Amino acid sequence: LPQHTKFTGILGTGILEIEKSEGGSQRMVISGGVCTFVAGTFTVLADSADTLDSVDRENYSAERQELKQLVDQGKTLDPEWAVARAKLARIEAIDELIAH
């Protein structure tokens, strides 16, 4: 990525696709953290990263139901609601990763 300016950003939750130099790519869900672009190098420091191989599909299915209930019934100003919403966003991104 020549001639790009220095950049630092805060990461949310979503799918990151890495294009490997030897060909092919790898997709993963990342949540939180920061990214930087300096001297032609893009660096991601994520709070969590989930690949298809690392996902425990049985456990996260039950967790999804609990989190949906907390989010649906909680109050948006409650810190527990914000944590539940962030965890639910991660699970929804994992669903998207699995689907594609």
Secondary structure as the mmCIF struct_conf table of DSSP 4:
data_model
#
loop_
_struct_conf.conf_type_id
_struct_conf.id
_struct_conf.beg_label_comp_id
_struct_conf.beg_label_asym_id
_struct_conf.beg_label_seq_id
_struct_conf.end_label_comp_id
_struct_conf.end_label_asym_id
_struct_conf.end_label_seq_id
TURN_TY1_P TURN_TY1_P1 PRO A 2 GLN A 3
HELX_LH_PP_P HELX_LH_PP_P1 HIS A 4 LYS A 6
STRN STRN1 PHE A 7 ILE A 10
STRN STRN2 THR A 13 GLU A 19
TURN_TY1_P TURN_TY1_P2 SER A 21 GLU A 22
BEND BEND1 GLY A 23 GLY A 23
STRN STRN3 SER A 25 VAL A 38
TURN_TY1_P TURN_TY1_P3 ALA A 39 GLY A 40
STRN STRN4 THR A 41 ASP A 50
HELX_RH_3T_P HELX_RH_3T_P1 LEU A 52 SER A 54
HELX_RH_AL_P HELX_RH_AL_P1 ARG A 57 GLN A 73
BEND BEND2 GLY A 74 GLY A 74
TURN_TY1_P TURN_TY1_P4 THR A 76 LEU A 77
BEND BEND3 ASP A 78 ASP A 78
HELX_RH_AL_P HELX_RH_AL_P2 PRO A 79 ALA A 99
#
